[in-house]
Amino acid sequence: MKRVYIAGPMTGVPEFNYPAFNALAAELRTEGFHVENPAENPEPVGKTWAGYMRMSIAQMLTCDFVVVLDGWDQSRGARIEVELAVDLGMTVIRAGSNEAIELHAV
């Protein structure tokens, strides 16, 4: 079963954008993917941005590819995740399309 990680904006978005993360996770699971959804993560000790990112990046590294939600490029965390995924040779796809994000590893 292919593993997919969802990346997207959370900070500053109403409800931390959980409805969008959860809707995409449900759709991908219906299609047969194992989904790593950071919106389902427990709160890290201290509830810091860095704590959430450490947890999320570890999750992402277990996946075959990344799907990004709209606005990912306006999110510091999602940009870090996407740049790391690209540097590691992972495919990054926009949600709702088969369009790969065209970034190049540094």
Phi and psi in radians as a Rosetta constraint file:
Dihedral C 1 N 2 CA 2 C 2 CIRCULARHARMONIC -1.214 0.35
Dihedral N 2 CA 2 C 2 N 3 CIRCULARHARMONIC 2.448 0.35
Dihedral C 2 N 3 CA 3 C 3 CIRCULARHARMONIC -1.842 0.35
Dihedral N 3 CA 3 C 3 N 4 CIRCULARHARMONIC 2.335 0.35
Dihedral C 3 N 4 CA 4 C 4 CIRCULARHARMONIC -2.247 0.35
Dihedral N 4 CA 4 C 4 N 5 CIRCULARHARMONIC 2.462 0.35
Dihedral C 4 N 5 CA 5 C 5 CIRCULARHARMONIC -1.917 0.35
Dihedral N 5 CA 5 C 5 N 6 CIRCULARHARMONIC 2.421 0.35
Dihedral C 5 N 6 CA 6 C 6 CIRCULARHARMONIC -1.763 0.35
Dihedral N 6 CA 6 C 6 N 7 CIRCULARHARMONIC 2.243 0.35
Dihedral C 6 N 7 CA 7 C 7 CIRCULARHARMONIC -2.110 0.35
Dihedral N 7 CA 7 C 7 N 8 CIRCULARHARMONIC 2.554 0.35
Dihedral C 7 N 8 CA 8 C 8 CIRCULARHARMONIC 3.062 0.35
Dihedral N 8 CA 8 C 8 N 9 CIRCULARHARMONIC 3.084 0.35
Dihedral C 8 N 9 CA 9 C 9 CIRCULARHARMONIC -1.268 0.35
Dihedral N 9 CA 9 C 9 N 10 CIRCULARHARMONIC 2.482 0.35
Dihedral C 9 N 10 CA 10 C 10 CIRCULARHARMONIC -2.285 0.35
Dihedral N 10 CA 10 C 10 N 11 CIRCULARHARMONIC -0.927 0.35
Dihedral C 10 N 11 CA 11 C 11 CIRCULARHARMONIC -1.069 0.35
Dihedral N 11 CA 11 C 11 N 12 CIRCULARHARMONIC 2.231 0.35
Dihedral C 11 N 12 CA 12 C 12 CIRCULARHARMONIC 1.443 0.35
Dihedral N 12 CA 12 C 12 N 13 CIRCULARHARMONIC -0.016 0.35
Dihedral C 12 N 13 CA 13 C 13 CIRCULARHARMONIC -1.748 0.35
Dihedral N 13 CA 13 C 13 N 14 CIRCULARHARMONIC 2.404 0.35
Dihedral C 13 N 14 CA 14 C 14 CIRCULARHARMONIC -0.905 0.35
Dihedral N 14 CA 14 C 14 N 15 CIRCULARHARMONIC 2.383 0.35
Dihedral C 14 N 15 CA 15 C 15 CIRCULARHARMONIC 0.983 0.35
Dihedral N 15 CA 15 C 15 N 16 CIRCULARHARMONIC 0.433 0.35
Dihedral C 15 N 16 CA 16 C 16 CIRCULARHARMONIC 0.965 0.35
Dihedral N 16 CA 16 C 16 N 17 CIRCULARHARMONIC 0.363 0.35
Dihedral C 16 N 17 CA 17 C 17 CIRCULARHARMONIC 1.180 0.35
Dihedral N 17 CA 17 C 17 N 18 CIRCULARHARMONIC 0.271 0.35
Dihedral C 17 N 18 CA 18 C 18 CIRCULARHARMONIC -0.993 0.35
Dihedral N 18 CA 18 C 18 N 19 CIRCULARHARMONIC -0.687 0.35
Dihedral C 18 N 19 CA 19 C 19 CIRCULARHARMONIC -1.004 0.35
Dihedral N 19 CA 19 C 19 N 20 CIRCULARHARMONIC -0.707 0.35
Dihedral C 19 N 20 CA 20 C 20 CIRCULARHARMONIC -1.211 0.35
Dihedral N 20 CA 20 C 20 N 21 CIRCULARHARMONIC -0.746 0.35
Dihedral C 20 N 21 CA 21 C 21 CIRCULARHARMONIC -1.051 0.35
Dihedral N 21 CA 21 C 21 N 22 CIRCULARHARMONIC -0.820 0.35
Dihedral C 21 N 22 CA 22 C 22 CIRCULARHARMONIC -1.205 0.35
Dihedral N 22 CA 22 C 22 N 23 CIRCULARHARMONIC -0.626 0.35
Dihedral C 22 N 23 CA 23 C 23 CIRCULARHARMONIC -1.134 0.35
Dihedral N 23 CA 23 C 23 N 24 CIRCULARHARMONIC -0.775 0.35
Dihedral C 23 N 24 CA 24 C 24 CIRCULARHARMONIC -1.141 0.35
Dihedral N 24 CA 24 C 24 N 25 CIRCULARHARMONIC -0.717 0.35
Dihedral C 24 N 25 CA 25 C 25 CIRCULARHARMONIC -1.042 0.35
Dihedral N 25 CA 25 C 25 N 26 CIRCULARHARMONIC -0.765 0.35
Dihedral C 25 N 26 CA 26 C 26 CIRCULARHARMONIC -1.086 0.35
Dihedral N 26 CA 26 C 26 N 27 CIRCULARHARMONIC -0.754 0.35
Dihedral C 26 N 27 CA 27 C 27 CIRCULARHARMONIC -1.089 0.35
Dihedral N 27 CA 27 C 27 N 28 CIRCULARHARMONIC -0.801 0.35
Dihedral C 27 N 28 CA 28 C 28 CIRCULARHARMONIC -1.159 0.35
Dihedral N 28 CA 28 C 28 N 29 CIRCULARHARMONIC -0.651 0.35
Dihedral C 28 N 29 CA 29 C 29 CIRCULARHARMONIC -1.152 0.35
Dihedral N 29 CA 29 C 29 N 30 CIRCULARHARMONIC -0.644 0.35
Dihedral C 29 N 30 CA 30 C 30 CIRCULARHARMONIC -1.081 0.35
Dihedral N 30 CA 30 C 30 N 31 CIRCULARHARMONIC -0.555 0.35
Dihedral C 30 N 31 CA 31 C 31 CIRCULARHARMONIC -1.440 0.35
Dihedral N 31 CA 31 C 31 N 32 CIRCULARHARMONIC -0.001 0.35
Dihedral C 31 N 32 CA 32 C 32 CIRCULARHARMONIC 1.692 0.35
Dihedral N 32 CA 32 C 32 N 33 CIRCULARHARMONIC 0.186 0.35
Dihedral C 32 N 33 CA 33 C 33 CIRCULARHARMONIC -1.548 0.35
Dihedral N 33 CA 33 C 33 N 34 CIRCULARHARMONIC 2.629 0.35
Dihedral C 33 N 34 CA 34 C 34 CIRCULARHARMONIC -1.502 0.35
Dihedral N 34 CA 34 C 34 N 35 CIRCULARHARMONIC 2.145 0.35
Dihedral C 34 N 35 CA 35 C 35 CIRCULARHARMONIC -1.928 0.35
Dihedral N 35 CA 35 C 35 N 36 CIRCULARHARMONIC 2.261 0.35
Dihedral C 35 N 36 CA 36 C 36 CIRCULARHARMONIC -1.760 0.35
Dihedral N 36 CA 36 C 36 N 37 CIRCULARHARMONIC 1.917 0.35
Dihedral C 36 N 37 CA 37 C 37 CIRCULARHARMONIC -2.002 0.35
Dihedral N 37 CA 37 C 37 N 38 CIRCULARHARMONIC 1.902 0.35
Dihedral C 37 N 38 CA 38 C 38 CIRCULARHARMONIC -1.073 0.35
Dihedral N 38 CA 38 C 38 N 39 CIRCULARHARMONIC -0.331 0.35
Dihedral C 38 N 39 CA 39 C 39 CIRCULARHARMONIC -1.222 0.35
Dihedral N 39 CA 39 C 39 N 40 CIRCULARHARMONIC -0.243 0.35
Dihedral C 39 N 40 CA 40 C 40 CIRCULARHARMONIC -1.708 0.35
Dihedral N 40 CA 40 C 40 N 41 CIRCULARHARMONIC -0.008 0.35
Dihedral C 40 N 41 CA 41 C 41 CIRCULARHARMONIC -1.249 0.35
Dihedral N 41 CA 41 C 41 N 42 CIRCULARHARMONIC 2.600 0.35
Dihedral C 41 N 42 CA 42 C 42 CIRCULARHARMONIC -1.251 0.35
Dihedral N 42 CA 42 C 42 N 43 CIRCULARHARMONIC 2.852 0.35
Dihedral C 42 N 43 CA 43 C 43 CIRCULARHARMONIC -1.262 0.35
Dihedral N 43 CA 43 C 43 N 44 CIRCULARHARMONIC 2.338 0.35
Dihedral C 43 N 44 CA 44 C 44 CIRCULARHARMONIC -1.322 0.35
Dihedral N 44 CA 44 C 44 N 45 CIRCULARHARMONIC 2.838 0.35
Dihedral C 44 N 45 CA 45 C 45 CIRCULARHARMONIC -0.993 0.35
Dihedral N 45 CA 45 C 45 N 46 CIRCULARHARMONIC 2.276 0.35
Dihedral C 45 N 46 CA 46 C 46 CIRCULARHARMONIC 1.472 0.35
Dihedral N 46 CA 46 C 46 N 47 CIRCULARHARMONIC -0.235 0.35
Dihedral C 46 N 47 CA 47 C 47 CIRCULARHARMONIC 0.899 0.35
Dihedral N 47 CA 47 C 47 N 48 CIRCULARHARMONIC 0.699 0.35
Dihedral C 47 N 48 CA 48 C 48 CIRCULARHARMONIC -1.607 0.35
Dihedral N 48 CA 48 C 48 N 49 CIRCULARHARMONIC 2.752 0.35
Dihedral C 48 N 49 CA 49 C 49 CIRCULARHARMONIC -0.999 0.35
Dihedral N 49 CA 49 C 49 N 50 CIRCULARHARMONIC -0.775 0.35
Dihedral C 49 N 50 CA 50 C 50 CIRCULARHARMONIC -1.090 0.35
Dihedral N 50 CA 50 C 50 N 51 CIRCULARHARMONIC -0.673 0.35
Dihedral C 50 N 51 CA 51 C 51 CIRCULARHARMONIC -1.097 0.35
Dihedral N 51 CA 51 C 51 N 52 CIRCULARHARMONIC -0.758 0.35
Dihedral C 51 N 52 CA 52 C 52 CIRCULARHARMONIC -1.118 0.35
Dihedral N 52 CA 52 C 52 N 53 CIRCULARHARMONIC -0.729 0.35
Dihedral C 52 N 53 CA 53 C 53 CIRCULARHARMONIC -1.143 0.35
Dihedral N 53 CA 53 C 53 N 54 CIRCULARHARMONIC -0.719 0.35
Dihedral C 53 N 54 CA 54 C 54 CIRCULARHARMONIC -1.043 0.35
Dihedral N 54 CA 54 C 54 N 55 CIRCULARHARMONIC -0.743 0.35
Dihedral C 54 N 55 CA 55 C 55 CIRCULARHARMONIC -1.150 0.35
Dihedral N 55 CA 55 C 55 N 56 CIRCULARHARMONIC -0.780 0.35
Dihedral C 55 N 56 CA 56 C 56 CIRCULARHARMONIC -1.186 0.35
Dihedral N 56 CA 56 C 56 N 57 CIRCULARHARMONIC -0.746 0.35
Dihedral C 56 N 57 CA 57 C 57 CIRCULARHARMONIC -1.122 0.35
Dihedral N 57 CA 57 C 57 N 58 CIRCULARHARMONIC -0.700 0.35
Dihedral C 57 N 58 CA 58 C 58 CIRCULARHARMONIC -1.047 0.35
Dihedral N 58 CA 58 C 58 N 59 CIRCULARHARMONIC -0.715 0.35
Dihedral C 58 N 59 CA 59 C 59 CIRCULARHARMONIC -1.089 0.35
Dihedral N 59 CA 59 C 59 N 60 CIRCULARHARMONIC -0.847 0.35
Dihedral C 59 N 60 CA 60 C 60 CIRCULARHARMONIC -1.009 0.35
Dihedral N 60 CA 60 C 60 N 61 CIRCULARHARMONIC -0.646 0.35
Dihedral C 60 N 61 CA 61 C 61 CIRCULARHARMONIC -1.181 0.35
Dihedral N 61 CA 61 C 61 N 62 CIRCULARHARMONIC -0.222 0.35
Dihedral C 61 N 62 CA 62 C 62 CIRCULARHARMONIC -1.558 0.35
Dihedral N 62 CA 62 C 62 N 63 CIRCULARHARMONIC -0.018 0.35
Dihedral C 62 N 63 CA 63 C 63 CIRCULARHARMONIC -1.779 0.35
Dihedral N 63 CA 63 C 63 N 64 CIRCULARHARMONIC 2.844 0.35
Dihedral C 63 N 64 CA 64 C 64 CIRCULARHARMONIC -1.519 0.35
Dihedral N 64 CA 64 C 64 N 65 CIRCULARHARMONIC -0.570 0.35
Dihedral C 64 N 65 CA 65 C 65 CIRCULARHARMONIC -2.723 0.35
Dihedral N 65 CA 65 C 65 N 66 CIRCULARHARMONIC 3.003 0.35
Dihedral C 65 N 66 CA 66 C 66 CIRCULARHARMONIC -2.126 0.35
Dihedral N 66 CA 66 C 66 N 67 CIRCULARHARMONIC 2.408 0.35
Dihedral C 66 N 67 CA 67 C 67 CIRCULARHARMONIC -1.994 0.35
Dihedral N 67 CA 67 C 67 N 68 CIRCULARHARMONIC 2.286 0.35
Dihedral C 67 N 68 CA 68 C 68 CIRCULARHARMONIC -1.893 0.35
Dihedral N 68 CA 68 C 68 N 69 CIRCULARHARMONIC 2.460 0.35
Dihedral C 68 N 69 CA 69 C 69 CIRCULARHARMONIC -1.468 0.35
Dihedral N 69 CA 69 C 69 N 70 CIRCULARHARMONIC 2.799 0.35
Dihedral C 69 N 70 CA 70 C 70 CIRCULARHARMONIC -0.940 0.35
Dihedral N 70 CA 70 C 70 N 71 CIRCULARHARMONIC 2.478 0.35
Dihedral C 70 N 71 CA 71 C 71 CIRCULARHARMONIC 1.497 0.35
Dihedral N 71 CA 71 C 71 N 72 CIRCULARHARMONIC 0.050 0.35
Dihedral C 71 N 72 CA 72 C 72 CIRCULARHARMONIC -0.974 0.35
Dihedral N 72 CA 72 C 72 N 73 CIRCULARHARMONIC -0.617 0.35
Dihedral C 72 N 73 CA 73 C 73 CIRCULARHARMONIC -1.293 0.35
Dihedral N 73 CA 73 C 73 N 74 CIRCULARHARMONIC -0.127 0.35
Dihedral C 73 N 74 CA 74 C 74 CIRCULARHARMONIC -1.744 0.35
Dihedral N 74 CA 74 C 74 N 75 CIRCULARHARMONIC 0.036 0.35
Dihedral C 74 N 75 CA 75 C 75 CIRCULARHARMONIC -1.896 0.35
Dihedral N 75 CA 75 C 75 N 76 CIRCULARHARMONIC 2.145 0.35
Dihedral C 75 N 76 CA 76 C 76 CIRCULARHARMONIC -0.986 0.35
Dihedral N 76 CA 76 C 76 N 77 CIRCULARHARMONIC -0.835 0.35
Dihedral C 76 N 77 CA 77 C 77 CIRCULARHARMONIC -1.135 0.35
Dihedral N 77 CA 77 C 77 N 78 CIRCULARHARMONIC -0.800 0.35
Dihedral C 77 N 78 CA 78 C 78 CIRCULARHARMONIC -1.136 0.35
Dihedral N 78 CA 78 C 78 N 79 CIRCULARHARMONIC -0.641 0.35
Dihedral C 78 N 79 CA 79 C 79 CIRCULARHARMONIC -1.101 0.35
Dihedral N 79 CA 79 C 79 N 80 CIRCULARHARMONIC -0.722 0.35
Dihedral C 79 N 80 CA 80 C 80 CIRCULARHARMONIC -1.071 0.35
Dihedral N 80 CA 80 C 80 N 81 CIRCULARHARMONIC -0.809 0.35
Dihedral C 80 N 81 CA 81 C 81 CIRCULARHARMONIC -1.067 0.35
Dihedral N 81 CA 81 C 81 N 82 CIRCULARHARMONIC -0.794 0.35
Dihedral C 81 N 82 CA 82 C 82 CIRCULARHARMONIC -1.148 0.35
Dihedral N 82 CA 82 C 82 N 83 CIRCULARHARMONIC -0.779 0.35
Dihedral C 82 N 83 CA 83 C 83 CIRCULARHARMONIC -1.080 0.35
Dihedral N 83 CA 83 C 83 N 84 CIRCULARHARMONIC -0.729 0.35
Dihedral C 83 N 84 CA 84 C 84 CIRCULARHARMONIC -1.131 0.35
Dihedral N 84 CA 84 C 84 N 85 CIRCULARHARMONIC -0.772 0.35
Dihedral C 84 N 85 CA 85 C 85 CIRCULARHARMONIC -1.020 0.35
Dihedral N 85 CA 85 C 85 N 86 CIRCULARHARMONIC -0.798 0.35
Dihedral C 85 N 86 CA 86 C 86 CIRCULARHARMONIC -1.112 0.35
Dihedral N 86 CA 86 C 86 N 87 CIRCULARHARMONIC -0.781 0.35
Dihedral C 86 N 87 CA 87 C 87 CIRCULARHARMONIC -1.048 0.35
Dihedral N 87 CA 87 C 87 N 88 CIRCULARHARMONIC -0.522 0.35
Dihedral C 87 N 88 CA 88 C 88 CIRCULARHARMONIC -1.580 0.35
Dihedral N 88 CA 88 C 88 N 89 CIRCULARHARMONIC 0.062 0.35
Dihedral C 88 N 89 CA 89 C 89 CIRCULARHARMONIC 1.428 0.35
Dihedral N 89 CA 89 C 89 N 90 CIRCULARHARMONIC 0.287 0.35
Dihedral C 89 N 90 CA 90 C 90 CIRCULARHARMONIC -1.428 0.35
Dihedral N 90 CA 90 C 90 N 91 CIRCULARHARMONIC 2.598 0.35
Dihedral C 90 N 91 CA 91 C 91 CIRCULARHARMONIC -1.415 0.35
Dihedral N 91 CA 91 C 91 N 92 CIRCULARHARMONIC 2.359 0.35
Dihedral C 91 N 92 CA 92 C 92 CIRCULARHARMONIC -2.105 0.35
Dihedral N 92 CA 92 C 92 N 93 CIRCULARHARMONIC 2.170 0.35
Dihedral C 92 N 93 CA 93 C 93 CIRCULARHARMONIC -2.122 0.35
Dihedral N 93 CA 93 C 93 N 94 CIRCULARHARMONIC 2.478 0.35
Dihedral C 93 N 94 CA 94 C 94 CIRCULARHARMONIC -1.295 0.35
Dihedral N 94 CA 94 C 94 N 95 CIRCULARHARMONIC 2.362 0.35
Dihedral C 94 N 95 CA 95 C 95 CIRCULARHARMONIC -1.019 0.35
Dihedral N 95 CA 95 C 95 N 96 CIRCULARHARMONIC 2.448 0.35
Dihedral C 95 N 96 CA 96 C 96 CIRCULARHARMONIC 1.428 0.35
Dihedral N 96 CA 96 C 96 N 97 CIRCULARHARMONIC 0.105 0.35
Dihedral C 96 N 97 CA 97 C 97 CIRCULARHARMONIC -2.593 0.35
Dihedral N 97 CA 97 C 97 N 98 CIRCULARHARMONIC 3.056 0.35
Dihedral C 97 N 98 CA 98 C 98 CIRCULARHARMONIC -1.841 0.35
Dihedral N 98 CA 98 C 98 N 99 CIRCULARHARMONIC 0.294 0.35
Dihedral C 98 N 99 CA 99 C 99 CIRCULARHARMONIC -1.399 0.35
Dihedral N 99 CA 99 C 99 N 100 CIRCULARHARMONIC 2.055 0.35
Dihedral C 99 N 100 CA 100 C 100 CIRCULARHARMONIC -1.358 0.35
Dihedral N 100 CA 100 C 100 N 101 CIRCULARHARMONIC 2.553 0.35
Dihedral C 100 N 101 CA 101 C 101 CIRCULARHARMONIC -1.279 0.35
Dihedral N 101 CA 101 C 101 N 102 CIRCULARHARMONIC 2.210 0.35
Dihedral C 101 N 102 CA 102 C 102 CIRCULARHARMONIC -1.646 0.35
Dihedral N 102 CA 102 C 102 N 103 CIRCULARHARMONIC 1.418 0.35
Dihedral C 102 N 103 CA 103 C 103 CIRCULARHARMONIC -2.033 0.35
Dihedral N 103 CA 103 C 103 N 104 CIRCULARHARMONIC 2.822 0.35
Dihedral C 103 N 104 CA 104 C 104 CIRCULARHARMONIC -2.173 0.35
Dihedral N 104 CA 104 C 104 N 105 CIRCULARHARMONIC 2.420 0.35
Dihedral C 104 N 105 CA 105 C 105 CIRCULARHARMONIC -1.057 0.35
Dihedral N 105 CA 105 C 105 N 106 CIRCULARHARMONIC 2.510 0.35
